[in-house]
Amino acid sequence: MAGRSDLPTIDDSDPALLAMTRSVRDQAVLFVANYSARATGPFSVSTLGKAQLLEGEGLTGDVVSHSGAVDFGGLTGYGYAFVLMDKR
């Protein structure tokens, strides 16, 4: 099944943060990771859909979706999260 990968915009200047989406039809998985030993502060990722946390380690707050973005409370050092984005 063909899909699409994107690197969405992160609303944070921390160069250690990575965000990537893999989309198929009306769903996508958003992956975010902190490649630094130090924790991040809150940040947002520009992407569409209703967020549901699938798996994560080191989340320091809630994952909340709203108009065109997903807000993260932060990630500890080397923290990550996989988030299902339902675009229906």
Secondary structure, DSSP 8 states (H G I E B T S, - for coil): ---EEE---BSS--TTEEEEEEEETTEEEEEEEE-SSS----EEEE--SEEEEEEEEEE-S-EEEETTEEEE--EEEEEEEEEEEE--
